[in-house]
Amino acid sequence: MEVEFTDRHTSKRYQELLEQIYERVGSMGSRVERMLALCEDALGKRDLSRMEEFNQLDEQVDQLEIEIDSLAFKVLASQQPVASDLRFLIALIKAVVDLERIGDLSSNIYHLARKLASDEVFTLPIDLLAMLRQVREMVTTSLDSLVGRDVETAYQILREDDLVDEAYRSHRKALSVWMREDPSHVDPGIKLFFVAKFLERIADHATNIAEQVIFYVEGEDVRHRGKKRRIQIVEEGAD
């Protein structure tokens, strides 16, 4: 994966270090995407046959985070990047934090799915799978926006995050009704509530990545904005 540089650093060592970071972020993202795919199989099909693969992916994501942090420190300490190169490096570093958290949340979902699979009472009373697929797509799209430095795609993620928030609120209400119908629904209902919550948080982390892309490319910091201003920014980005 080749990285284009725009600032004063053009040394071979500098390019090699930044390319190594870029490639490892891509590898980390691919593993997180695979973890979410396995979560979908575990939750929707009760297929836990790939648990060993899942655990290996989880360990690899953690190891990649350590490797990227080490490489980033070398770049910052020895190369002192400036301007857009520095912003891009910061965007990658922050994306790594979000990807690691997505991995952790995926692990939480997978282990909840494992517990739910052994519960004969358990059925999906709401369409959590649709929410999971939507969140998976957000993660993939956010990574595409980062790799391609694609602001238009990043703005798309901001729009989709609002839809996931609405889905989460809907699922939460439906679960409350379902649990009140029968005492045997309470335990699986609580687990499903946490699955929905973890999915909502994964969507937030995908949104964080998109926000970093917007900041890197446009210099616009859209974090921590009020709802009204955020909608305005999203609409402006779509123009």
ZAFI-540794 format. One record per residue: residue in one letter; x, y, z of N, C-alpha, C in turn. Coordinates in steps of 0.02 Angstrom, whole numbers. Each point is the difference from the previous one (the first is absolute). Example, Ala and Ser with C-alpha at 12.3 -4.5 7.8 and 13.67 -1.06 7.14 Angstrom:
<gukes>
GUKE  kelum      nx      ny      nz     cax     cay     caz      cx      cy      cz
GUKE      A     660    -284     390     -45      59       0      45      60       0
GUKE      S     -18      53     -36      42      59       3     -39      55      37
</gukes>
This chain:
<gukes>
GUKE  kelum      nx      ny      nz     cax     cay     caz      cx      cy      cz
GUKE      M      43     -60       0     -43      60       0      45      62       0
GUKE      E      -6      41     -49      44      57      -8     -31      63      30
GUKE      V      41      37      36     -23      62      32      28      59     -38
GUKE      E     -42      48     -15      23      61     -32      15      53      53
GUKE      F      55      36      -8      21      50      48      -6      69     -31
GUKE      T     -18      47      43     -12      67     -26      47      52      32
GUKE      D      34     -19      53      41      49      36      75     -12     -11
GUKE      R      40      29      43      72       5     -14      37     -66       6
GUKE      H     -28     -48      34      36     -63      11      -7     -46     -60
GUKE      T      55     -16     -31      -1     -46     -57      54     -53       7
GUKE      S      31      -6      59      53     -50       9     -28     -70      -5
GUKE      K      42     -46     -22     -21     -69      -9     -23     -30      66
GUKE      R      34      14      54     -18     -27      66     -68      25      22
GUKE      Y     -11      64     -12     -65      30      18     -57     -33     -38
GUKE      Q      10     -10     -64     -51     -31     -41     -13     -72      23
GUKE      E      53     -36      15      -7     -69      22     -39      -6      65
GUKE      L      14      44      47     -35      -2      64     -74      15      -8
GUKE      L     -15      52     -39     -70      18      -9     -38     -53     -39
GUKE      E      33     -31     -48     -32     -54     -37     -13     -60      44
GUKE      Q      46     -15      46     -10     -55      47     -60      13      45
GUKE      I      -7      61      23     -58      18      41     -64      -8     -41
GUKE      Y       1      27     -60     -58      -1     -44     -23     -72     -13
GUKE      E      49     -43     -15     -16     -70     -15     -27     -36      61
GUKE      R      28      14      58     -24     -34      61     -69      24      20
GUKE      V     -15      63     -12     -68      24      13     -49     -37     -45
GUKE      G      19     -10     -64     -42     -37     -45     -10     -72      23
GUKE      S      54     -32      23      -5     -68      26     -44      -4      62
GUKE      M       7      49      42     -41       3      60     -74       7     -18
GUKE      G     -14      43     -48     -69      10     -22     -30     -63     -29
GUKE      S      39     -36     -41     -24     -62     -30     -18     -52      53
GUKE      R      40      -3      52     -13     -48      53     -62      18      40
GUKE      V      -9      64      12     -60      23      36     -63     -15     -42
GUKE      E       5      12     -65     -58     -15     -43     -16     -75       2
GUKE      R      50     -42       0     -11     -72       4     -31     -19      67
GUKE      M      21      32      54     -29     -14      66     -75      16       0
GUKE      L     -19      54     -31     -71      18      -3     -39     -50     -42
GUKE      A      31     -26     -54     -33     -51     -41     -12     -63      41
GUKE      L      48     -19      41      -8     -59      43     -52      12      54
GUKE      C      -6      62      23     -53      17      48     -69     -11     -32
GUKE      E      -6      19     -63     -64      -8     -34     -18     -74      -5
GUKE      D      50     -42     -17     -13     -72      -3     -19     -28      68
GUKE      A      35      23      52     -13     -26      67     -68      20      25
GUKE      L     -19      62     -14     -65      25      24     -58     -24     -42
GUKE      G       9       2     -66     -56     -17     -44      -9     -74     -12
GUKE      K      56     -37      -4      -3     -71     -16      19     -45      58
GUKE      R      20      31      56      26     -37      58      60     -43     -21
GUKE      D      38      26     -47      58     -35     -26      62      23      39
GUKE      L      24     -42      44      59      16      41      60     -43     -19
GUKE      S      -2     -28     -60      52     -45     -22      67      35     -12
GUKE      R      -2      66      -6      61      38     -15      24      39      61
GUKE      M     -15     -24      59      19      35      61      76       8       6
GUKE      E      37     -52     -19      73       5       3      25      54     -47
GUKE      E     -28       3     -60      20      52     -47     -16      69      29
GUKE      F     -58       7      31     -20      63      29      50      22      54
GUKE      N      19     -46      44      47      17      53      68      19     -27
GUKE      Q      21     -34     -54      64      17     -31      -2      70     -30
GUKE      L     -56      16     -32      -8      67     -29       3      54      54
GUKE      D     -32     -14      56      -1      47      56      71      12      25
GUKE      E      40     -52       6      69       7      21      41      38     -52
GUKE      Q     -12     -13     -63      37      34     -53     -15      74      -2
GUKE      V     -63      18      13     -19      71       2      38      36      56
GUKE      D       3     -32      58      37      30      56      74       7     -16
GUKE      Q      29     -51     -32      71       3     -17      14      54     -52
GUKE      L     -44       7     -49       8      52     -50      -3      70      31
GUKE      E     -43       8      49      -3      65      34      67      17      31
GUKE      I      32     -48      32      65      11      32      52      17     -53
GUKE      E       0     -37     -55      49      12     -53      -8      70     -31
GUKE      I     -62      19     -12     -13      66     -30      20      56      47
GUKE      D     -15      -8      64      20      51      49      76       9      -1
GUKE      S      36     -56      -3      73       3       0      26      35     -62
GUKE      L     -28     -17     -58      21      32     -62     -17      75      -1
GUKE      A     -59      17      25     -20      70       2      46      41      44
GUKE      F      20     -29      56      47      35      45      66      13     -36
GUKE      K      24     -49     -39      62       9     -37      -6      58     -50
GUKE      V     -56       3     -34     -10      54     -49      -2      68      34
GUKE      L     -38       4      54      -6      64      35      66      22      31
GUKE      A      37     -48      28      62      17      35      58      15     -47
GUKE      S       5     -36     -55      59       6     -43     -11      39     -64
GUKE      Q     -62       3     -24     -14      33     -64     -35      67       6
GUKE      Q     -35      10      56     -35      63      13     -43      24     -59
GUKE      P     -50     -39     -20     -42      21     -56     -39      63      16
GUKE      V     -18      37     -51     -36      63       9     -60       3     -47
GUKE      A     -43      49      13     -57      16     -43     -43     -62     -15
GUKE      S     -16     -11     -64     -49     -52     -17      27     -70      15
GUKE      D      66     -10      -6      28     -65      19     -13     -15      74
GUKE      L       8      51      41     -11      -9      72     -74     -13      13
GUKE      R     -44      36     -33     -72     -12      10     -19     -71     -22
GUKE      F      30     -22     -55     -16     -68     -24      25     -52      50
GUKE      L      60      10      27      27     -47      49     -44      -1      62
GUKE      I     -22      58      23     -44       3      58     -66     -35     -14
GUKE      A     -27       9     -61     -62     -34     -18       9     -76       3
GUKE      L      57     -25     -24      13     -72       2       5     -25      72
GUKE      I      36      38      42       9     -20      70     -67      -3      35
GUKE      K     -41      50     -11     -66       1      32     -45     -56     -27
GUKE      A       6     -14     -65     -39     -55     -29      19     -66      32
GUKE      V      63      -8      17      23     -62      32     -35      -9      68
GUKE      V      -7      54      37     -34      -4      65     -73     -22     -11
GUKE      D     -32      29     -50     -70     -18     -13      -6     -72     -25
GUKE      L      47     -22     -41      -2     -69     -25      10     -50      57
GUKE      E      45      17      46      11     -45      57     -63      -5      42
GUKE      R     -34      55      10     -62       0      38     -55     -38     -37
GUKE      I      -3       6     -66     -48     -38     -39      13     -75       9
GUKE      G      65     -18       0      18     -70      12     -24     -24      68
GUKE      D      10      40      51     -21     -18      68     -76      -8       3
GUKE      L     -36      47     -30     -73      -3       1     -26     -59     -41
GUKE      S      34     -16     -54     -18     -59     -39       9     -63      42
GUKE      S      54      -1      38      12     -57      45     -56      -7      51
GUKE      N     -22      56      27     -56      -1      47     -63     -30     -32
GUKE      I     -13      22     -62     -59     -24     -35       5     -75     -14
GUKE      Y      60     -22     -21      10     -71     -16     -13     -44      61
GUKE      H      26      21      57      -8     -41      60     -72       2      26
GUKE      L     -35      55     -11     -71       1      17     -39     -46     -47
GUKE      A      19       0     -64     -33     -45     -48      12     -73      20
GUKE      R      58     -15      26      15     -68      23     -46     -20      57
GUKE      K     -12      46      45     -45     -15      56     -72      -6     -24
GUKE      L     -19      42     -46     -68      -2     -26     -13     -64     -40
GUKE      A      52     -26     -32      -8     -60     -40     -20     -61      41
GUKE      S      18       0      64     -17     -56      44     -67       9      35
GUKE      D     -33      56     -13     -64      14      32     -57     -21     -47
GUKE      E     -36     -53      20     -54     -25     -43     -57      50      -7
GUKE      V      -7      45      49     -53      50      -2      15      54     -51
GUKE      F      65       9     -13      22      56     -40     -24      -3     -72
GUKE      T     -32      53     -22     -12      13     -71      13      74     -10
GUKE      L       9      20     -61      11      72     -13     -69      34      -5
GUKE      P     -23      34      53     -65      32      -2       0      64     -42
GUKE      I      59      26     -13       7      60     -41      55     -12     -50
GUKE      D       3      43     -50      47     -11     -54      69      30      17
GUKE      L      32     -32      48      67      23      17      50     -15     -56
GUKE      L     -13     -52     -37      46     -17     -55       4      56     -51
GUKE      A     -56      33     -14       1      56     -47      43      56      27
GUKE      M      -4      12      65      41      52      31      74     -20      -3
GUKE      L      14     -65      12      69     -23      -3      29       9     -70
GUKE      R     -40     -17     -50      24       8     -69      11      73     -18
GUKE      Q     -43      43      26       7      72     -13      64      26      32
GUKE      V      14     -23      61      60      21      35      63     -27     -35
GUKE      R      -4     -63     -22      56     -29     -38      16      43     -61
GUKE      E     -52      20     -35      10      41     -60      30      68      18
GUKE      M     -20      28      57      29      63      22      75      -7      12
GUKE      V      19     -54      33      71     -11      13      39      -6     -65
GUKE      T     -26     -40     -47      33      -8     -65       5      67     -36
GUKE      T     -54      38       0      -1      64     -35      47      50      32
GUKE      S       4       0      66      45      46      34      72     -15     -17
GUKE      L      17     -65      -5      68     -20     -19      14      20     -72
GUKE      D     -49      -9     -43       8      22     -70      14      75      -4
GUKE      S     -36      38      41      10      73      -1      69      18      25
GUKE      L      26     -38      49      66      13      27      54     -17     -51
GUKE      V      -4     -59     -28      50     -22     -49       0      45     -62
GUKE      G     -60      18     -22      -5      42     -60      -1      74      14
GUKE      R       2      18      65      -4      71      21     -60      33     -34
GUKE      D     -56     -35       4     -61      17     -36     -50      35      46
GUKE      V      -4      65      -6     -43      40      44     -74     -14     -12
GUKE      E     -19      -8     -63     -70     -14     -15     -24     -63      34
GUKE      T      42     -52      -1     -18     -62      34      -2      10      75
GUKE      A      45      41      26       0      14      72     -64      34      23
GUKE      Y     -24      47     -40     -64      32      16     -58     -49       0
GUKE      Q       4     -49     -44     -51     -52      -2      -4     -37      67
GUKE      I      57     -12      31       1     -34      65     -36      41      53
GUKE      L      10      66      -1     -33      43      49     -76      -5      -7
GUKE      R     -24      -5     -61     -72      -7     -10     -24     -68      26
GUKE      E      37     -53     -13     -20     -67      21       2      -9      75
GUKE      D      43      37      34       4      -6      73     -65      21      32
GUKE      D     -32      51     -26     -65      21      26     -53     -55      -9
GUKE      L       4     -36     -55     -48     -55     -12      11     -57      49
GUKE      V      63     -14      15      15     -53      49     -24      20      69
GUKE      D       7      63      17     -25      24      65     -75     -10       5
GUKE      E     -35      14     -55     -73     -10       0     -17     -74       7
GUKE      A      38     -43     -35     -12     -72       4      11     -26      70
GUKE      Y      52      26      33      15     -21      68     -56      19      47
GUKE      R     -27      60      -6     -55      20      43     -62     -44     -12
GUKE      S     -12     -17     -63     -57     -42     -17       9     -70      29
GUKE      H      60     -29      -7      13     -66      27      -7      -1      76
GUKE      R      23      52      31      -3       4      74     -73      -2      23
GUKE      K     -42      38     -33     -71       1      18     -33     -68     -12
GUKE      A      16     -30     -57     -29     -65     -17      22     -54      49
GUKE      L      62       3      21      25     -49      48     -35       7      68
GUKE      S     -13      62      19     -35      12      64     -69     -32      -1
GUKE      V     -35       8     -55     -67     -30      -8       6     -77       1
GUKE      W      47     -26     -37      10     -73      -5      16     -31      68
GUKE      M      42      32      39      19     -27      66     -59       1      49
GUKE      R     -45      48      -8     -58       4      45     -52     -54     -16
GUKE      E       4     -28     -60     -49     -50     -20       8     -66      37
GUKE      D      62     -17      17      13     -66      30      65       5      41
GUKE      P      -1     -25      62      61       1      41      59     -35     -32
GUKE      S     -14     -51     -41      55     -37     -32      35      41     -54
GUKE      H     -30      56     -19      30      45     -50      51      47      31
GUKE      V       1       5      66      41      52      32      74     -11     -12
GUKE      D      24     -60      13      72     -13      -7      24      10     -72
GUKE      P     -32     -33     -50      23      13     -69     -12      72     -21
GUKE      G     -53      31      27     -15      69     -18      55      47      22
GUKE      I      27     -13      60      55      42      25      62      -9     -45
GUKE      K      14     -61     -19      57     -13     -44     -10      35     -68
GUKE      L     -60      -4     -26     -14      33     -63       4      76       6
GUKE      F     -19      26      57       6      72      12      74      21      -6
GUKE      F      44     -40      31      71      17      -3      28      -9     -70
GUKE      V     -24     -49     -37      21      -7     -70     -17      64     -38
GUKE      A     -61      24       8     -21      62     -34      43      59      21
GUKE      K      14       4      65      40      55      26      71      -2     -28
GUKE      F      29     -60      -3      68      -7     -27       1      19     -74
GUKE      L     -52     -19     -37      -3      19     -70      -4      76      -8
GUKE      E     -40      32      42      -5      73      -2      67      33      13
GUKE      R      39     -30      46      66      28      15      49     -12     -57
GUKE      I      -5     -58     -33      43     -12     -58     -14      52     -54
GUKE      A     -64      16     -10     -17      51     -49      31      67      19
GUKE      D       3      15      64      32      62      23      74       0     -18
GUKE      H      33     -57       8      72      -3     -16      11       6     -75
GUKE      A     -44     -30     -40       5       9     -73      -9      73     -18
GUKE      T     -45      34      36     -11      72     -12      62      40      20
GUKE      N      33     -20      54      62      34      20      52      -2     -56
GUKE      I       6     -58     -32      48      -7     -55     -18      48     -57
GUKE      A     -65       2     -16     -22      45     -54      14      73      18
GUKE      E     -11      18      62      13      69      22      73      18      -7
GUKE      Q      45     -48      13      71      12      -8      18      11     -74
GUKE      V     -34     -36     -44      12      10     -72     -20      71     -21
GUKE      I     -56      22      25     -24      68     -16      50      53      26
GUKE      F      25     -12      60      48      47      29      65       0     -40
GUKE      Y      24     -60     -19      62      -4     -37      -5      35     -67
GUKE      V     -54     -13     -36      -6      26     -69     -22      73      -2
GUKE      E     -49      17      42     -30      67      -4      20      47      57
GUKE      G      30     -27      53      18      41      57     -60      19      42
GUKE      E     -57     -33     -11     -62      14      37      -7     -51      56
GUKE      D       1      24      62      -9     -44      58     -74      -5      16
GUKE      V     -30     -56     -16     -73      -8       9     -17     -40      63
GUKE      R      49     -13      42     -13     -36      62     -37      44      50
GUKE      H     -39     -33      42     -32      32      58     -43      60     -21
GUKE      R     -31      -5     -58     -44      53     -22     -72     -15      22
GUKE      G     -39      52      10     -70      -9      15     -36     -31     -59
GUKE      K     -58     -30      14     -38     -35     -51     -15      45     -60
GUKE      K     -22      61      13     -19      45     -55      60      16     -44
GUKE      R      57      16      31      59      17     -38      27     -61     -38
GUKE      R      -6     -59      31      24     -60     -33     -40     -14     -63
GUKE      I     -65       6       4     -43     -11     -58      19      50     -56
GUKE      Q      13      63      20      20      51     -49      64     -20     -35
GUKE      I      48     -25      39      65     -19     -29      -8     -59     -48
GUKE      V     -41     -48      20     -13     -58     -42     -32      21     -66
GUKE      E     -49      45       4     -34      23     -60      48      40     -45
GUKE      E      42      39      31      49      38     -39      49     -47     -34
GUKE      G      18     -54      35      46     -48     -28     -29     -38     -58
GUKE      A     -67      -6      -1     -32     -36     -54      -7      41     -63
GUKE      D       8      66       7      -7      44     -58      59      -7     -48
</gukes>
